[in-house]
Amino acid sequence: MYNNPPIGGVAAGFGGAAAASPWLGLQALWIGLALFTVVSAALAVKRILPARGH
């Protein structure tokens, strides 16, 4: 559990922010969704581009 990368700490920080302020929690939710989308897109592009290069 403690060997995880700091993503868990970031998630805990977002959880604390959500508990402290509903508005801030909502912003954190959208930021998390945006980050997930960007990371997913980047991984997809990295997977597609080398295959297209052959």
All heavy atoms as TSV, in Angstrom:
chain	resi	resn	atom	element	x	y	z
A	1	MET	N	N	0.827	-1.196	0.000
A	1	MET	CA	C	0.000	0.000	0.000
A	1	MET	C	C	0.870	1.258	0.000
A	1	MET	O	O	0.603	2.205	-0.705
A	1	MET	CB	C	-0.877	-0.009	1.249
A	1	MET	CG	C	-1.732	1.248	1.397
A	1	MET	SD	S	-2.886	1.049	2.744
A	1	MET	CE	C	-3.123	2.766	3.185
A	2	TYR	N	N	1.943	1.233	0.795
A	2	TYR	CA	C	2.803	2.414	0.885
A	2	TYR	C	C	3.848	2.449	-0.229
A	2	TYR	O	O	4.574	3.405	-0.364
A	2	TYR	CB	C	3.500	2.440	2.243
A	2	TYR	CG	C	2.525	2.644	3.375
A	2	TYR	CD1	C	2.272	1.615	4.271
A	2	TYR	CD2	C	1.843	3.843	3.512
A	2	TYR	CE1	C	1.364	1.784	5.298
A	2	TYR	CE2	C	0.926	4.017	4.539
A	2	TYR	CZ	C	0.691	2.989	5.435
A	2	TYR	OH	O	-0.210	3.157	6.436
A	3	ASN	N	N	3.923	1.385	-1.038
A	3	ASN	CA	C	4.899	1.357	-2.118
A	3	ASN	C	C	4.336	1.945	-3.406
A	3	ASN	O	O	5.004	1.971	-4.410
A	3	ASN	CB	C	5.340	-0.088	-2.373
A	3	ASN	CG	C	6.182	-0.607	-1.221
A	3	ASN	OD1	O	6.853	0.154	-0.544
A	3	ASN	ND2	N	6.145	-1.903	-0.992
A	4	ASN	N	N	3.072	2.383	-3.380
A	4	ASN	CA	C	2.460	2.945	-4.574
A	4	ASN	C	C	3.113	4.278	-4.935
A	4	ASN	O	O	3.633	4.966	-4.063
A	4	ASN	CB	C	0.959	3.184	-4.340
A	4	ASN	CG	C	0.204	1.866	-4.293
A	4	ASN	OD1	O	0.714	0.847	-4.709
A	4	ASN	ND2	N	-1.003	1.891	-3.772
A	5	PRO	N	N	3.069	4.648	-6.212
A	5	PRO	CA	C	3.556	5.974	-6.613
A	5	PRO	C	C	2.696	7.056	-5.977
A	5	PRO	O	O	1.621	6.764	-5.443
A	5	PRO	CB	C	3.401	5.968	-8.137
A	5	PRO	CG	C	2.464	4.853	-8.441
A	5	PRO	CD	C	2.629	3.848	-7.341
A	6	PRO	N	N	3.152	8.320	-6.036
A	6	PRO	CA	C	2.455	9.407	-5.325
A	6	PRO	C	C	1.060	9.710	-5.853
A	6	PRO	O	O	0.424	10.637	-5.394
A	6	PRO	CB	C	3.385	10.604	-5.508
A	6	PRO	CG	C	4.295	10.243	-6.611
A	6	PRO	CD	C	4.385	8.748	-6.650
A	7	ILE	N	N	0.566	8.921	-6.827
A	7	ILE	CA	C	-0.793	9.145	-7.330
A	7	ILE	C	C	-1.790	9.013	-6.183
A	7	ILE	O	O	-2.761	9.753	-6.093
A	7	ILE	CB	C	-1.112	8.148	-8.463
A	7	ILE	CG1	C	-0.211	8.444	-9.670
A	7	ILE	CG2	C	-2.577	8.236	-8.861
A	7	ILE	CD1	C	-0.268	7.391	-10.744
A	8	GLY	N	N	-1.549	8.053	-5.283
A	8	GLY	CA	C	-2.448	7.868	-4.137
A	8	GLY	C	C	-2.489	9.119	-3.283
A	8	GLY	O	O	-3.543	9.515	-2.799
A	9	GLY	N	N	-1.335	9.754	-3.104
A	9	GLY	CA	C	-1.292	10.978	-2.312
A	9	GLY	C	C	-2.066	12.095	-2.991
A	9	GLY	O	O	-2.768	12.864	-2.336
A	10	VAL	N	N	-1.956	12.173	-4.321
A	10	VAL	CA	C	-2.702	13.199	-5.063
A	10	VAL	C	C	-4.193	12.943	-4.921
A	10	VAL	O	O	-4.976	13.855	-4.700
A	10	VAL	CB	C	-2.285	13.188	-6.544
A	10	VAL	CG1	C	-3.190	14.130	-7.350
A	10	VAL	CG2	C	-0.822	13.597	-6.683
A	11	ALA	N	N	-4.602	11.660	-5.029
A	11	ALA	CA	C	-6.015	11.318	-4.892
A	11	ALA	C	C	-6.501	11.672	-3.491
A	11	ALA	O	O	-7.605	12.184	-3.318
A	11	ALA	CB	C	-6.212	9.833	-5.169
A	12	ALA	N	N	-5.665	11.418	-2.477
A	12	ALA	CA	C	-6.040	11.755	-1.098
A	12	ALA	C	C	-6.176	13.269	-0.956
A	12	ALA	O	O	-7.072	13.760	-0.272
A	12	ALA	CB	C	-4.985	11.215	-0.135
A	13	GLY	N	N	-5.311	14.012	-1.608
A	13	GLY	CA	C	-5.388	15.471	-1.562
A	13	GLY	C	C	-6.681	15.955	-2.194
A	13	GLY	O	O	-7.364	16.824	-1.658
A	14	PHE	N	N	-7.039	15.365	-3.341
A	14	PHE	CA	C	-8.296	15.729	-3.989
A	14	PHE	C	C	-9.466	15.370	-3.082
A	14	PHE	O	O	-10.438	16.102	-2.981
A	14	PHE	CB	C	-8.433	15.009	-5.332
A	14	PHE	CG	C	-7.707	15.710	-6.448
A	14	PHE	CD1	C	-7.209	14.984	-7.519
A	14	PHE	CD2	C	-7.534	17.087	-6.426
A	14	PHE	CE1	C	-6.541	15.629	-8.555
A	14	PHE	CE2	C	-6.870	17.737	-7.455
A	14	PHE	CZ	C	-6.375	17.000	-8.519
A	15	GLY	N	N	-9.384	14.210	-2.409
A	15	GLY	CA	C	-10.453	13.797	-1.499
A	15	GLY	C	C	-10.611	14.793	-0.369
A	15	GLY	O	O	-11.720	15.172	0.000
A	16	GLY	N	N	-9.492	15.255	0.183
A	16	GLY	CA	C	-9.546	16.238	1.261
A	16	GLY	C	C	-10.133	17.549	0.761
A	16	GLY	O	O	-10.926	18.183	1.441
A	17	ALA	N	N	-9.763	17.946	-0.460
A	17	ALA	CA	C	-10.298	19.180	-1.030
A	17	ALA	C	C	-11.800	19.056	-1.245
A	17	ALA	O	O	-12.559	19.990	-0.994
A	17	ALA	CB	C	-9.589	19.491	-2.349
A	18	ALA	N	N	-12.244	17.868	-1.694
A	18	ALA	CA	C	-13.673	17.646	-1.929
A	18	ALA	C	C	-14.433	17.729	-0.609
A	18	ALA	O	O	-15.547	18.254	-0.556
A	18	ALA	CB	C	-13.877	16.290	-2.587
A	19	ALA	N	N	-13.841	17.206	0.470
A	19	ALA	CA	C	-14.497	17.250	1.776
A	19	ALA	C	C	-14.523	18.687	2.314
A	19	ALA	O	O	-15.472	19.087	2.981
A	19	ALA	CB	C	-13.761	16.330	2.751
A	20	ALA	N	N	-13.481	19.466	1.994
A	20	ALA	CA	C	-13.382	20.824	2.525
A	20	ALA	C	C	-14.325	21.775	1.797
A	20	ALA	O	O	-14.909	22.658	2.412
A	20	ALA	CB	C	-11.944	21.312	2.398
A	21	SER	N	N	-14.467	21.595	0.487
A	21	SER	CA	C	-15.287	22.529	-0.284
A	21	SER	C	C	-15.938	21.816	-1.463
A	21	SER	O	O	-15.233	21.266	-2.311
A	21	SER	CB	C	-14.407	23.669	-0.798
A	21	SER	OG	O	-15.129	24.412	-1.774
A	22	PRO	N	N	-17.263	21.791	-1.521
A	22	PRO	CA	C	-17.943	21.131	-2.655
A	22	PRO	C	C	-17.514	21.706	-4.003
A	22	PRO	O	O	-17.310	20.958	-4.954
A	22	PRO	CB	C	-19.426	21.422	-2.388
A	22	PRO	CG	C	-19.518	21.682	-0.924
A	22	PRO	CD	C	-18.185	22.306	-0.541
A	23	TRP	N	N	-17.344	23.041	-4.081
A	23	TRP	CA	C	-16.946	23.649	-5.355
A	23	TRP	C	C	-15.555	23.179	-5.747
A	23	TRP	O	O	-15.308	22.778	-6.877
A	23	TRP	CB	C	-16.959	25.180	-5.216
A	23	TRP	CG	C	-16.644	25.881	-6.509
A	23	TRP	CD1	C	-17.512	26.233	-7.487
A	23	TRP	CD2	C	-15.350	26.290	-6.963
A	23	TRP	NE1	N	-16.842	26.840	-8.516
A	23	TRP	CE2	C	-15.533	26.885	-8.223
A	23	TRP	CE3	C	-14.065	26.211	-6.422
A	23	TRP	CZ2	C	-14.456	27.405	-8.955
A	23	TRP	CZ3	C	-13.005	26.724	-7.155
A	23	TRP	CH2	C	-13.199	27.306	-8.400
A	24	LEU	N	N	-14.632	23.193	-4.762
A	24	LEU	CA	C	-13.266	22.772	-5.047
A	24	LEU	C	C	-13.250	21.292	-5.418
A	24	LEU	O	O	-12.527	20.872	-6.318
A	24	LEU	CB	C	-12.393	23.020	-3.803
A	24	LEU	CG	C	-10.883	22.958	-4.069
A	24	LEU	CD1	C	-10.486	24.053	-5.056
A	24	LEU	CD2	C	-10.131	23.149	-2.762
A	25	GLY	N	N	-14.084	20.494	-4.745
A	25	GLY	CA	C	-14.165	19.063	-5.059
A	25	GLY	C	C	-14.638	18.853	-6.490
A	25	GLY	O	O	-14.132	17.990	-7.205
A	26	LEU	N	N	-15.598	19.671	-6.917
A	26	LEU	CA	C	-16.115	19.546	-8.281
A	26	LEU	C	C	-15.026	19.898	-9.288
A	26	LEU	O	O	-14.861	19.211	-10.296
A	26	LEU	CB	C	-17.318	20.480	-8.450
A	26	LEU	CG	C	-18.120	20.261	-9.744
A	26	LEU	CD1	C	-18.719	18.861	-9.772
A	26	LEU	CD2	C	-19.240	21.299	-9.836
A	27	GLN	N	N	-14.266	20.963	-9.001
A	27	GLN	CA	C	-13.163	21.343	-9.887
A	27	GLN	C	C	-12.133	20.218	-9.958
A	27	GLN	O	O	-11.630	19.885	-11.033
A	27	GLN	CB	C	-12.487	22.631	-9.386
A	27	GLN	CG	C	-13.443	23.802	-9.303
A	27	GLN	CD	C	-14.214	24.018	-10.589
A	27	GLN	OE1	O	-13.628	24.101	-11.650
A	27	GLN	NE2	N	-15.530	24.103	-10.504
A	28	ALA	N	N	-11.832	19.604	-8.813
A	28	ALA	CA	C	-10.852	18.520	-8.787
A	28	ALA	C	C	-11.350	17.349	-9.623
A	28	ALA	O	O	-10.574	16.688	-10.308
A	28	ALA	CB	C	-10.590	18.081	-7.346
A	29	LEU	N	N	-12.663	17.095	-9.573
A	29	LEU	CA	C	-13.236	15.992	-10.360
A	29	LEU	C	C	-13.014	16.241	-11.844
A	29	LEU	O	O	-12.556	15.369	-12.573
A	29	LEU	CB	C	-14.727	15.886	-10.048
A	29	LEU	CG	C	-15.473	14.846	-10.898
A	29	LEU	CD1	C	-15.005	13.444	-10.516
A	29	LEU	CD2	C	-16.974	14.981	-10.689
A	30	TRP	N	N	-13.323	17.462	-12.300
A	30	TRP	CA	C	-13.146	17.780	-13.717
A	30	TRP	C	C	-11.672	17.770	-14.113
A	30	TRP	O	O	-11.314	17.326	-15.209
A	30	TRP	CB	C	-13.773	19.132	-14.039
A	30	TRP	CG	C	-15.267	19.062	-14.045
A	30	TRP	CD1	C	-16.112	19.706	-13.197
A	30	TRP	CD2	C	-16.090	18.287	-14.916
A	30	TRP	NE1	N	-17.403	19.366	-13.504
A	30	TRP	CE2	C	-17.433	18.505	-14.547
A	30	TRP	CE3	C	-15.819	17.412	-15.979
A	30	TRP	CZ2	C	-18.507	17.892	-15.196
A	30	TRP	CZ3	C	-16.884	16.805	-16.629
A	30	TRP	CH2	C	-18.203	17.034	-16.243
A	31	ILE	N	N	-10.804	18.258	-13.208
A	31	ILE	CA	C	-9.367	18.248	-13.499
A	31	ILE	C	C	-8.889	16.799	-13.637
A	31	ILE	O	O	-8.125	16.464	-14.544
A	31	ILE	CB	C	-8.583	18.983	-12.384
A	31	ILE	CG1	C	-8.878	20.484	-12.463
A	31	ILE	CG2	C	-7.084	18.710	-12.511
A	31	ILE	CD1	C	-8.367	21.246	-11.252
A	32	GLY	N	N	-9.369	15.937	-12.744
A	32	GLY	CA	C	-8.998	14.527	-12.810
A	32	GLY	C	C	-9.468	13.898	-14.114
A	32	GLY	O	O	-8.726	13.150	-14.755
A	33	LEU	N	N	-10.692	14.197	-14.530
A	33	LEU	CA	C	-11.217	13.652	-15.783
A	33	LEU	C	C	-10.387	14.156	-16.964
A	33	LEU	O	O	-10.059	13.399	-17.874
A	33	LEU	CB	C	-12.677	14.070	-15.965
A	33	LEU	CG	C	-13.677	13.274	-15.126
A	33	LEU	CD1	C	-15.063	13.894	-15.227
A	33	LEU	CD2	C	-13.721	11.824	-15.571
A	34	ALA	N	N	-10.026	15.448	-16.932
A	34	ALA	CA	C	-9.236	16.025	-18.014
A	34	ALA	C	C	-7.857	15.365	-18.083
A	34	ALA	O	O	-7.373	15.016	-19.159
A	34	ALA	CB	C	-9.100	17.535	-17.814
A	35	LEU	N	N	-7.220	15.181	-16.914
A	35	LEU	CA	C	-5.902	14.553	-16.894
A	35	LEU	C	C	-5.980	13.127	-17.427
A	35	LEU	O	O	-5.132	12.693	-18.205
A	35	LEU	CB	C	-5.346	14.539	-15.462
A	35	LEU	CG	C	-4.849	15.887	-14.962
A	35	LEU	CD1	C	-4.446	15.782	-13.501
A	35	LEU	CD2	C	-3.664	16.361	-15.799
A	36	PHE	N	N	-7.032	12.381	-16.991
A	36	PHE	CA	C	-7.205	11.007	-17.458
A	36	PHE	C	C	-7.367	10.974	-18.977
A	36	PHE	O	O	-6.772	10.148	-19.664
A	36	PHE	CB	C	-8.433	10.390	-16.776
A	36	PHE	CG	C	-8.748	9.017	-17.287
A	36	PHE	CD1	C	-7.974	7.943	-16.886
A	36	PHE	CD2	C	-9.805	8.812	-18.148
A	36	PHE	CE1	C	-8.257	6.672	-17.357
A	36	PHE	CE2	C	-10.093	7.547	-18.616
A	36	PHE	CZ	C	-9.321	6.461	-18.217
A	37	THR	N	N	-8.153	11.912	-19.512
A	37	THR	CA	C	-8.371	11.971	-20.962
A	37	THR	C	C	-7.063	12.261	-21.697
A	37	THR	O	O	-6.733	11.611	-22.696
A	37	THR	CB	C	-9.405	13.063	-21.286
A	37	THR	OG1	O	-10.610	12.765	-20.584
A	37	THR	CG2	C	-9.695	13.121	-22.772
A	38	VAL	N	N	-6.311	13.235	-21.193
A	38	VAL	CA	C	-5.049	13.613	-21.848
A	38	VAL	C	C	-4.057	12.450	-21.814
A	38	VAL	O	O	-3.414	12.139	-22.815
A	38	VAL	CB	C	-4.447	14.860	-21.165
A	38	VAL	CG1	C	-3.020	15.100	-21.647
A	38	VAL	CG2	C	-5.331	16.068	-21.444
A	39	VAL	N	N	-3.940	11.790	-20.658
A	39	VAL	CA	C	-3.006	10.667	-20.535
A	39	VAL	C	C	-3.432	9.527	-21.447
A	39	VAL	O	O	-2.611	8.932	-22.139
A	39	VAL	CB	C	-2.925	10.196	-19.067
A	39	VAL	CG1	C	-2.162	8.885	-18.967
A	39	VAL	CG2	C	-2.272	11.273	-18.210
A	40	SER	N	N	-4.728	9.230	-21.489
A	40	SER	CA	C	-5.221	8.152	-22.345
A	40	SER	C	C	-4.933	8.471	-23.816
A	40	SER	O	O	-4.493	7.609	-24.570
A	40	SER	CB	C	-6.719	7.957	-22.136
A	40	SER	OG	O	-6.975	7.560	-20.817
A	41	ALA	N	N	-5.175	9.712	-24.206
A	41	ALA	CA	C	-4.934	10.114	-25.583
A	41	ALA	C	C	-3.445	9.999	-25.917
A	41	ALA	O	O	-3.078	9.518	-26.982
A	41	ALA	CB	C	-5.418	11.542	-25.807
A	42	ALA	N	N	-2.597	10.440	-24.993
A	42	ALA	CA	C	-1.154	10.373	-25.236
A	42	ALA	C	C	-0.698	8.927	-25.391
A	42	ALA	O	O	0.095	8.612	-26.281
A	42	ALA	CB	C	-0.411	11.040	-24.075
A	43	LEU	N	N	-1.209	8.031	-24.546
A	43	LEU	CA	C	-0.826	6.615	-24.648
A	43	LEU	C	C	-1.318	6.030	-25.964
A	43	LEU	O	O	-0.605	5.272	-26.613
A	43	LEU	CB	C	-1.417	5.837	-23.462
A	43	LEU	CG	C	-0.757	6.137	-22.117
A	43	LEU	CD1	C	-1.484	5.383	-21.011
A	43	LEU	CD2	C	0.718	5.734	-22.134
A	44	ALA	N	N	-2.520	6.392	-26.378
A	44	ALA	CA	C	-3.068	5.884	-27.634
A	44	ALA	C	C	-2.217	6.359	-28.816
A	44	ALA	O	O	-1.891	5.589	-29.711
A	44	ALA	CB	C	-4.513	6.348	-27.792
A	45	VAL	N	N	-1.854	7.635	-28.795
A	45	VAL	CA	C	-1.030	8.188	-29.876
A	45	VAL	C	C	0.330	7.502	-29.911
A	45	VAL	O	O	0.824	7.127	-30.978
A	45	VAL	CB	C	-0.865	9.713	-29.696
A	45	VAL	CG1	C	0.223	10.245	-30.632
A	45	VAL	CG2	C	-2.196	10.411	-29.972
A	46	LYS	N	N	0.935	7.302	-28.735
A	46	LYS	CA	C	2.243	6.632	-28.691
A	46	LYS	C	C	2.133	5.224	-29.230
A	46	LYS	O	O	3.067	4.710	-29.841
A	46	LYS	CB	C	2.759	6.593	-27.243
A	46	LYS	CG	C	3.415	7.902	-26.810
A	46	LYS	CD	C	3.989	7.801	-25.416
A	46	LYS	CE	C	5.096	6.757	-25.361
A	46	LYS	NZ	N	5.739	6.716	-24.038
A	47	ARG	N	N	0.993	4.572	-29.014
A	47	ARG	CA	C	0.824	3.207	-29.486
A	47	ARG	C	C	0.576	3.179	-30.999
A	47	ARG	O	O	0.995	2.278	-31.688
A	47	ARG	CB	C	-0.368	2.566	-28.763
A	47	ARG	CG	C	-0.098	1.122	-28.440
A	47	ARG	CD	C	-1.285	0.453	-27.757
A	47	ARG	NE	N	-1.846	1.306	-26.719
A	47	ARG	CZ	C	-3.035	1.107	-26.183
A	47	ARG	NH1	N	-3.799	0.112	-26.579
A	47	ARG	NH2	N	-3.483	1.891	-25.235
A	48	ILE	N	N	-0.140	4.197	-31.505
A	48	ILE	CA	C	-0.510	4.207	-32.920
A	48	ILE	C	C	0.649	4.647	-33.806
A	48	ILE	O	O	0.901	4.049	-34.852
A	48	ILE	CB	C	-1.732	5.133	-33.134
A	48	ILE	CG1	C	-2.967	4.484	-32.510
A	48	ILE	CG2	C	-1.962	5.395	-34.608
A	48	ILE	CD1	C	-4.145	5.447	-32.399
A	49	LEU	N	N	1.364	5.710	-33.408
A	49	LEU	CA	C	2.382	6.288	-34.285
A	49	LEU	C	C	3.484	5.295	-34.687
A	49	LEU	O	O	3.795	5.212	-35.864
A	49	LEU	CB	C	3.009	7.517	-33.619
A	49	LEU	CG	C	2.098	8.760	-33.653
A	49	LEU	CD1	C	2.791	9.931	-32.971
A	49	LEU	CD2	C	1.742	9.138	-35.081
A	50	PRO	N	N	4.089	4.514	-33.764
A	50	PRO	CA	C	5.115	3.565	-34.190
A	50	PRO	C	C	4.569	2.523	-35.173
A	50	PRO	O	O	5.233	2.143	-36.122
A	50	PRO	CB	C	5.550	2.900	-32.894
A	50	PRO	CG	C	5.202	3.882	-31.835
A	50	PRO	CD	C	3.956	4.568	-32.327
A	51	ALA	N	N	3.321	2.096	-34.983
A	51	ALA	CA	C	2.732	1.095	-35.872
A	51	ALA	C	C	2.534	1.685	-37.260
A	51	ALA	O	O	2.708	1.000	-38.265
A	51	ALA	CB	C	1.387	0.645	-35.298
A	52	ARG	N	N	2.201	2.976	-37.329
A	52	ARG	CA	C	1.979	3.620	-38.614
A	52	ARG	C	C	3.294	3.917	-39.319
A	52	ARG	O	O	3.357	4.063	-40.533
A	52	ARG	CB	C	1.197	4.945	-38.402
A	52	ARG	CG	C	0.433	5.358	-39.630
A	52	ARG	CD	C	-0.425	6.557	-39.343
A	52	ARG	NE	N	0.395	7.695	-38.902
A	52	ARG	CZ	C	-0.095	8.894	-38.640
A	52	ARG	NH1	N	-1.395	9.100	-38.715
A	52	ARG	NH2	N	0.694	9.873	-38.262
A	53	GLY	N	N	4.385	3.950	-38.569
A	53	GLY	CA	C	5.677	4.279	-39.156
A	53	GLY	C	C	6.278	3.144	-39.976
A	53	GLY	O	O	7.166	3.371	-40.785
A	54	HIS	N	N	5.798	1.923	-39.793
A	54	HIS	CA	C	6.363	0.786	-40.530
A	54	HIS	C	C	5.927	0.806	-41.969
A	54	HIS	O	O	4.769	0.692	-42.261
A	54	HIS	CB	C	5.940	-0.538	-39.861
A	54	HIS	CG	C	6.662	-0.753	-38.570
A	54	HIS	ND1	N	8.016	-1.017	-38.512
A	54	HIS	CD2	C	6.251	-0.743	-37.290
A	54	HIS	CE1	C	8.366	-1.162	-37.245
A	54	HIS	NE2	N	7.299	-0.998	-36.469
